[in-house]
Amino acid sequence: MIALMVIPFSVGCKPLSPPENTPVPSFSHQIPTGLSPEPLSPLRNPQTSTGDNSPGGDLNTEIPASSTPVIAVTSTASPENEILPFVPVIGGADKIAFLDQNEIWIANLNGDLLTKVTNDGAPKGSPQWHPISGRLYFTSGACIYYLNSEQTTIDTLVCFDQNQHLESFQISPDGNQIAITLDGVLFVLPFDPISISQVRTADDLVAMGNCAVLSPYKHRQSMVIVRRAYWSRDGRRMAILREAYDQDEEVELIQILDISRCTSPIPRLDEFPATRFEMENYSRTPILQDFAWDGSDLFAVTDFKRNDGFGDLWIYSSFLHQGFKANPIEGKCCYRDPVFSPDGKYLAFAYQDASLGVDSPVALYYIPYAALDSSFVFPPLPLPGEFFSEPHAKPQPVLHAAS
């Protein structure tokens, strides 16, 4: 059995710490005793595809075989005794998918089997693994597509009319519901792929809904502009990134909603940053690039400073109603696209060192949440060279839960 080595840590950097008297929330997120951050071995077996896809519902549904040779291990063992390749599981995840130059890539968490699974060059977003089927879903243009479980074909879930802006969607943890934001309007619907495939307009989504105040989402009969929505682990709460007004100024903030019952108005359980905590750059640029939720009480939030979305990384606890700036890579800015691991104990994000200028390289990191206030220096995920060649890269990493 191949084992992961321990990441060599440097203790020369200044330890991170939250504001005075504000502990790192850790009530349900401690790493078990004896578990250290696993290392990530160098890349082997890169694979690329050469398909020709186009947006707008016409994606080539076959992924061509790789033109890059794959290193194979010859075994003399019988099939029933054959040793399978080692796939590391970290934080309950065994694979990571992300975007680079408008294409989707998938790799193991040690960098092995790096594979490009699209090849059409069309802008994409909202990548996510279906919690039950294991399919990888994503948006492109006004359509939602999915990669089948064998990663051999791309199929269409739905295509909206081209004059409508599909911003994001999110499948519930049990796979039974879906949250779609279309032209800034949130719809929470049953996830029935056959019915959804027939949808073309917002009116069609309204007809599919089984809760009037969630299809579309309204508060006291007023429409709410929503950019993103994420589910709690039990599917009974939803966190939304929405537009609001603070002293007549347009801002973005995050609200937690109780969607366990179809009541009007939908109860609001919390909102932040608002009066909960102060984000330095937020007063000048009240935009939140994105946020991640562990599905319980911890949030990771990135503000908006540079290069089309990189900013400081903030942690907020809805249990403590406190937040602080984390910036785990030597205390430096800047970060984007945070996401928690399936077990909530690790955090992935994209990072670029702002001290190196506007063209500084982008890298992906995957680190223990419990180490945010430590002096450990973590290596990035082992992708070849400076994999992300664009300083405005939007990787949007997502983690596949190991079965």
Backbone torsions as a table, in degrees:
resi	resn	phi	psi	omega
1	MET	NA	126.9	178.6
2	ILE	-79.0	135.1	-179.3
3	ALA	-113.4	152.0	175.6
4	LEU	-81.5	139.9	177.4
5	MET	-79.6	164.9	176.7
6	VAL	-83.0	134.2	178.7
7	ILE	-64.2	128.6	175.4
8	PRO	-70.5	127.9	-177.7
9	PHE	-103.4	145.4	172.3
10	SER	-105.9	136.9	-179.3
11	VAL	-112.4	20.4	-176.2
12	GLY	-87.6	-12.7	-177.0
13	CYS	-88.2	164.0	-178.6
14	LYS	-71.7	129.3	-179.3
15	PRO	-61.1	143.5	174.8
16	LEU	-84.0	147.4	173.7
17	SER	-153.8	148.1	176.1
18	PRO	-73.0	176.7	177.5
19	PRO	-55.9	157.8	-176.0
20	GLU	-53.6	136.0	179.5
21	ASN	65.8	17.2	177.5
22	THR	-118.8	95.3	-178.2
23	PRO	-70.7	154.6	172.1
24	VAL	-64.9	120.1	178.8
25	PRO	-57.0	126.3	-175.3
26	SER	-145.5	17.0	-172.2
27	PHE	-56.9	-36.0	-179.3
28	SER	-126.8	22.1	-170.8
29	HIS	-130.6	19.6	178.2
30	GLN	-71.9	140.2	173.9
31	ILE	-76.8	132.2	-178.5
32	PRO	-55.0	148.1	179.9
33	THR	-56.3	134.2	178.0
34	GLY	92.5	-10.1	179.7
35	LEU	-92.9	120.8	177.5
36	SER	-112.5	156.8	179.2
37	PRO	-57.3	127.1	-177.7
38	GLU	-77.7	146.4	178.8
39	PRO	-80.8	169.7	-178.8
40	LEU	-124.1	119.7	-174.4
41	SER	-77.0	161.2	-178.0
42	PRO	-60.6	156.8	-178.5
43	LEU	-64.4	136.9	170.0
44	ARG	-131.7	162.1	169.7
45	ASN	54.1	50.6	175.5
46	PRO	-65.1	142.4	177.5
47	GLN	-131.4	144.5	176.0
48	THR	-134.6	152.5	176.9
49	SER	-109.1	161.0	-174.3
50	THR	-126.5	26.6	-179.1
51	GLY	-70.3	166.7	179.0
52	ASP	-123.6	103.9	-177.3
53	ASN	-110.5	160.2	175.8
54	SER	-139.3	149.8	-175.7
55	PRO	-75.5	179.5	172.2
56	GLY	78.4	31.2	175.3
57	GLY	90.3	2.9	-177.2
58	ASP	-114.1	28.2	179.2
59	LEU	-62.3	138.1	172.5
60	ASN	-61.8	123.4	-171.7
61	THR	-86.5	1.0	176.7
62	GLU	-114.0	133.9	177.5
63	ILE	-96.5	113.2	-177.3
64	PRO	-60.7	154.1	176.7
65	ALA	-64.1	150.2	-178.4
66	SER	-65.2	140.1	174.4
67	SER	-90.0	-4.6	179.0
68	THR	-96.4	125.7	-178.8
69	PRO	-58.7	143.1	176.4
70	VAL	-103.9	132.3	179.7
71	ILE	-71.9	121.6	-179.1
72	ALA	-108.8	147.6	177.6
73	VAL	-103.3	121.1	179.4
74	THR	-80.8	130.8	-178.3
75	SER	-125.4	139.4	176.5
76	THR	-97.6	1.4	-179.6
77	ALA	-73.9	154.2	176.0
78	SER	-70.3	155.5	-175.5
79	PRO	-53.2	-39.6	-177.1
80	GLU	-71.7	-18.4	179.7
81	ASN	-109.6	6.6	-176.3
82	GLU	-67.3	136.1	179.3
83	ILE	-82.2	121.8	-179.1
84	LEU	-77.9	152.8	177.7
85	PRO	-58.1	143.3	-179.0
86	PHE	-74.6	127.2	176.5
87	VAL	-120.3	111.7	-178.0
88	PRO	-68.6	142.9	174.3
89	VAL	-116.3	118.5	-176.9
90	ILE	-129.4	124.6	-179.7
91	GLY	64.5	24.7	-178.1
92	GLY	81.1	6.5	-179.1
93	ALA	-114.7	147.8	177.4
94	ASP	-121.8	-11.6	178.8
95	LYS	-142.5	158.6	174.5
96	ILE	-131.3	137.8	173.3
97	ALA	-118.2	146.0	-178.5
98	PHE	-158.1	169.9	-178.6
99	LEU	-108.2	143.2	170.5
100	ASP	-149.1	126.0	-179.4
101	GLN	49.2	47.2	175.0
102	ASN	68.4	13.4	176.7
103	GLU	-118.2	152.5	179.4
104	ILE	-96.8	133.1	177.4
105	TRP	-121.0	149.4	175.7
106	ILE	-129.8	141.5	177.6
107	ALA	-150.8	158.6	166.8
108	ASN	-70.5	164.1	-176.2
109	LEU	-73.3	-8.1	172.3
110	ASN	-99.9	11.2	178.4
111	GLY	88.3	-8.3	-179.8
112	ASP	-67.5	155.4	174.2
113	LEU	53.6	43.7	174.3
114	LEU	-66.0	120.8	-172.2
115	THR	-134.4	130.9	172.4
116	LYS	-89.1	123.0	-172.8
117	VAL	-109.1	-2.5	169.8
118	THR	-130.6	161.1	-176.9
119	ASN	-154.6	37.7	-176.6
120	ASP	-108.8	-14.8	177.5
121	GLY	77.1	3.0	-179.7
122	ALA	-80.2	141.1	177.8
123	PRO	-56.5	142.3	-176.9
124	LYS	-136.3	162.5	178.7
125	GLY	-162.4	179.0	177.8
126	SER	49.2	43.1	175.5
127	PRO	-64.7	142.5	178.1
128	GLN	-165.4	148.1	177.4
129	TRP	-91.1	133.0	174.6
130	HIS	-64.8	131.4	-173.5
131	PRO	-67.7	-18.8	-177.1
132	ILE	-109.1	-52.7	-174.0
133	SER	-80.2	-22.2	-177.1
134	GLY	80.7	3.7	176.3
135	ARG	-69.4	147.5	176.3
136	LEU	-98.0	117.9	179.6
137	TYR	-101.0	154.3	175.3
138	PHE	-162.6	163.4	176.5
139	THR	-104.8	152.0	171.8
140	SER	-153.6	120.4	-173.9
141	GLY	61.9	-130.7	-179.9
142	ALA	-97.4	18.3	-174.1
143	CYS	-119.9	154.9	169.2
144	ILE	-112.9	126.1	-180.0
145	TYR	-116.9	167.9	172.2
146	TYR	-146.5	145.8	175.9
147	LEU	-93.5	129.0	-176.4
148	ASN	-67.6	168.1	-171.6
149	SER	-61.6	-28.6	-179.9
150	GLU	-86.6	-0.9	179.1
151	GLN	57.6	40.7	-179.7
152	THR	-115.7	-23.5	179.5
153	THR	-137.3	155.5	174.6
154	ILE	-114.8	126.1	-178.6
155	ASP	-118.1	160.5	-178.5
156	THR	-98.4	127.5	171.9
157	LEU	-83.8	-51.1	-178.3
158	VAL	-160.0	148.2	171.3
159	CYS	-127.6	120.9	176.6
160	PHE	-84.0	165.0	175.2
161	ASP	-55.0	141.1	-171.5
162	GLN	-65.6	-17.8	179.4
163	ASN	-84.7	5.5	178.4
164	GLN	-109.4	144.5	-175.5
165	HIS	-100.9	110.6	176.0
166	LEU	-86.3	110.6	-174.6
167	GLU	-89.5	-44.3	-177.9
168	SER	-166.6	167.5	170.7
169	PHE	-153.7	159.4	-179.0
170	GLN	-150.4	130.7	179.6
171	ILE	-90.1	138.4	-179.0
172	SER	-67.6	157.6	-177.1
173	PRO	-58.7	-28.7	178.4
174	ASP	-90.5	-0.2	178.1
175	GLY	75.7	7.7	-174.2
176	ASN	-98.1	-12.9	-178.5
177	GLN	-133.4	163.2	178.2
178	ILE	-142.0	140.4	175.6
179	ALA	-111.2	121.4	-177.8
180	ILE	-120.3	132.3	172.6
181	THR	-109.0	116.6	-177.5
182	LEU	-123.4	119.1	-177.0
183	ASP	53.0	39.1	176.6
184	GLY	78.9	6.7	-179.4
185	VAL	-110.9	132.4	-177.3
186	LEU	-93.4	131.9	174.3
187	PHE	-123.4	127.3	175.1
188	VAL	-109.9	118.8	-168.1
189	LEU	-135.5	160.5	167.6
190	PRO	-64.2	140.9	179.5
191	PHE	-90.1	87.7	176.2
192	ASP	-113.3	97.1	-174.2
193	PRO	-54.6	-36.8	-179.4
194	ILE	-65.7	-45.7	179.2
195	SER	-67.7	-42.0	-178.8
196	ILE	-63.7	-33.7	-178.8
197	SER	-63.5	-19.2	-179.7
198	GLN	-90.1	-6.5	-175.5
199	VAL	-76.2	143.2	175.7
200	ARG	-133.2	-24.7	-173.9
201	THR	-134.7	171.4	175.8
202	ALA	-62.2	-35.8	178.8
203	ASP	-62.4	-35.9	176.9
204	ASP	-64.1	-37.0	178.1
205	LEU	-67.0	-39.7	177.5
206	VAL	-57.8	-42.3	-178.9
207	ALA	-65.8	-26.0	-179.7
208	MET	-80.7	-22.4	-172.2
209	GLY	-67.7	151.2	175.1
210	ASN	-116.1	10.7	174.6
211	CYS	-142.7	113.8	-172.0
212	ALA	-61.6	-33.1	-176.9
213	VAL	-85.4	-2.5	175.9
214	LEU	-115.7	-1.3	-179.0
215	SER	-141.1	75.9	3.1
216	PRO	-87.3	168.1	179.9
217	TYR	-72.3	125.8	177.0
218	LYS	-131.0	152.2	174.0
219	HIS	-123.4	114.7	-176.9
220	ARG	52.2	47.0	177.2
221	GLN	69.9	5.3	177.5
222	SER	-101.6	136.8	177.4
223	MET	-69.6	147.3	-180.0
224	VAL	-119.7	128.6	178.9
225	ILE	-81.4	114.8	-175.2
226	VAL	-118.7	134.2	178.3
227	ARG	-97.5	-38.2	-176.8
228	ARG	-149.5	154.1	177.1
229	ALA	-142.7	136.7	177.7
230	TYR	-128.6	149.9	-176.8
231	TRP	-95.1	150.8	166.9
232	SER	-74.9	167.3	-177.6
233	ARG	-61.7	-35.1	-179.0
234	ASP	-91.1	0.0	177.9
235	GLY	73.0	9.1	-176.8
236	ARG	-96.8	-11.4	176.1
237	ARG	-127.8	160.2	176.9
238	MET	-140.5	137.1	174.7
239	ALA	-107.9	129.7	-176.9
240	ILE	-121.6	142.1	169.8
241	LEU	-96.1	114.7	-170.9
242	ARG	-133.4	163.6	172.5
243	GLU	-87.4	145.8	178.8
244	ALA	-153.2	-178.6	178.0
245	TYR	-125.2	134.1	177.0
246	ASP	-128.5	110.5	-177.1
247	GLN	52.4	49.0	176.2
248	ASP	68.2	10.1	176.3
249	GLU	-107.4	135.4	178.8
250	GLU	-74.5	128.5	-179.1
251	VAL	-135.4	168.7	169.8
252	GLU	-113.5	139.5	177.2
253	LEU	-147.3	170.6	-178.5
254	ILE	-112.8	131.1	176.5
255	GLN	-120.0	144.8	175.0
256	ILE	-106.9	125.4	-175.7
257	LEU	-112.6	145.8	172.0
258	ASP	-93.9	106.2	-178.8
259	ILE	-108.2	19.2	-178.0
260	SER	-67.9	-22.8	177.5
261	ARG	-134.1	149.9	177.7
262	CYS	-87.2	82.7	-179.9
263	THR	-119.0	156.5	178.7
264	SER	-122.7	123.5	-1.8
265	PRO	-79.1	159.8	173.5
266	ILE	-63.9	125.7	-177.5
267	PRO	-62.3	134.9	173.9
268	ARG	-97.7	120.1	-175.8
269	LEU	-89.6	-28.6	-176.9
270	ASP	-168.5	160.1	170.4
271	GLU	-151.9	147.5	-177.5
272	PHE	-158.0	159.1	5.3
273	PRO	-69.2	-38.7	175.9
274	ALA	39.3	-124.5	179.7
275	THR	-96.4	3.7	-176.2
276	ARG	-71.9	-46.5	178.3
277	PHE	-157.4	160.8	-175.4
278	GLU	-102.6	127.5	175.0
279	MET	-104.2	124.7	-170.6
280	GLU	-53.9	-51.7	-174.2
281	ASN	-80.3	-16.3	-173.6
282	TYR	-64.8	-33.5	-179.8
283	SER	-65.7	-27.9	177.9
284	ARG	-89.6	-41.4	-179.4
285	THR	-130.4	89.2	-173.9
286	PRO	-78.9	56.8	-180.0
287	ILE	-121.7	136.6	175.6
288	LEU	-108.7	119.0	-177.0
289	GLN	-63.8	-46.9	178.4
290	ASP	-170.3	174.1	174.8
291	PHE	-148.1	159.3	175.6
292	ALA	-124.0	152.0	-178.9
293	TRP	-133.2	133.1	176.4
294	ASP	-77.8	0.9	179.0
295	GLY	84.4	0.0	-179.8
296	SER	-123.0	-83.3	-176.6
297	ASP	-139.3	-4.4	-178.0
298	LEU	-104.3	138.6	178.2
299	PHE	-127.2	142.4	170.3
300	ALA	-115.7	125.5	-172.3
301	VAL	-127.0	136.7	174.1
302	THR	-114.0	133.5	175.3
303	ASP	-89.7	-166.6	-168.8
304	PHE	-126.2	108.3	-177.7
305	LYS	-120.6	-43.2	-168.7
306	ARG	-155.6	164.3	171.8
307	ASN	46.6	48.5	171.5
308	ASP	63.0	32.9	171.4
309	GLY	139.8	-7.0	177.7
310	PHE	-77.9	140.1	179.5
311	GLY	-161.2	-166.5	177.6
312	ASP	-73.1	154.4	177.3
313	LEU	-103.8	124.8	-177.2
314	TRP	-118.1	147.3	175.9
315	ILE	-115.3	134.5	177.6
316	TYR	-130.7	135.8	175.2
317	SER	-108.6	117.5	177.0
318	SER	-74.1	-14.2	175.5
319	PHE	-77.8	-46.1	-179.7
320	LEU	-88.1	-16.2	-173.8
321	HIS	57.6	42.2	179.5
322	GLN	-135.7	151.4	177.2
323	GLY	-141.2	159.8	177.4
324	PHE	-155.4	160.4	176.8
325	LYS	-80.6	126.0	-176.5
326	ALA	-95.6	-56.0	-178.0
327	ASN	38.8	69.5	-169.1
328	PRO	-72.2	-16.7	-179.3
329	ILE	-89.1	89.8	178.4
330	GLU	56.1	25.7	178.0
331	GLY	74.8	8.1	-174.2
332	LYS	-94.3	158.8	168.7
333	CYS	-89.4	149.8	25.3
334	CYS	-145.9	162.5	-170.1
335	TYR	-135.7	161.4	170.8
336	ARG	-159.8	165.4	172.6
337	ASP	55.6	52.2	177.7
338	PRO	-70.5	152.8	174.9
339	VAL	-154.6	135.6	177.2
340	PHE	-81.8	152.3	175.4
341	SER	-70.5	163.8	179.8
342	PRO	-55.7	-32.8	179.4
343	ASP	-92.3	1.4	177.1
344	GLY	77.0	4.9	-174.9
345	LYS	-99.9	-7.3	178.7
346	TYR	-128.2	160.0	179.8
347	LEU	-134.1	127.3	174.5
348	ALA	-105.4	151.2	179.4
349	PHE	-166.7	163.6	171.2
350	ALA	-96.7	143.8	-176.5
351	TYR	-139.7	141.9	167.2
352	GLN	-139.4	139.5	-175.3
353	ASP	-78.9	108.0	-177.5
354	ALA	-63.7	-23.6	-178.7
355	SER	-70.8	-13.1	180.0
356	LEU	-92.7	4.5	177.7
357	GLY	98.4	177.7	-173.3
358	VAL	-69.8	-20.1	-179.1
359	ASP	-99.4	19.5	-178.9
360	SER	-63.7	145.3	-176.3
361	PRO	-68.5	156.8	178.2
362	VAL	-105.3	140.6	177.6
363	ALA	-139.6	155.3	175.5
364	LEU	-98.8	139.5	177.2
365	TYR	-125.3	154.2	177.1
366	TYR	-144.8	104.4	-169.2
367	ILE	-130.3	157.3	176.9
368	PRO	-66.4	135.5	176.5
369	TYR	-60.5	-39.0	-177.2
370	ALA	-65.1	-12.1	-179.5
371	ALA	-97.8	7.7	-178.4
372	LEU	-60.6	-32.2	-178.5
373	ASP	-102.5	24.3	-179.6
374	SER	-101.8	176.4	176.2
375	SER	-100.1	9.5	-179.9
376	PHE	-63.5	143.9	174.2
377	VAL	-108.8	119.4	-175.1
378	PHE	-101.5	143.0	174.2
379	PRO	-81.4	154.4	174.6
380	PRO	-73.0	167.3	173.5
381	LEU	-59.0	139.8	-171.8
382	PRO	-79.8	78.6	172.7
383	LEU	-96.0	155.3	-172.6
384	PRO	-67.3	129.6	174.7
385	GLY	55.8	-146.3	170.2
386	GLU	-91.5	83.7	-169.7
387	PHE	-58.5	-46.3	-178.7
388	PHE	-85.9	105.0	-174.1
389	SER	-83.7	-14.4	-178.0
390	GLU	-101.4	129.2	178.2
391	PRO	-68.6	-14.3	176.9
392	HIS	-100.4	22.5	-177.9
393	ALA	-58.1	144.6	179.5
394	LYS	-125.7	78.4	-171.4
395	PRO	-65.4	-36.0	-179.4
396	GLN	48.2	56.2	-176.4
397	PRO	-63.8	145.9	173.3
398	VAL	-136.6	146.9	-172.6
399	LEU	-111.4	134.5	-180.0
400	HIS	-91.0	125.7	179.9
401	ALA	-70.8	128.2	179.3
402	ALA	-68.1	140.3	-179.6
403	SER	-84.3	NA	NA
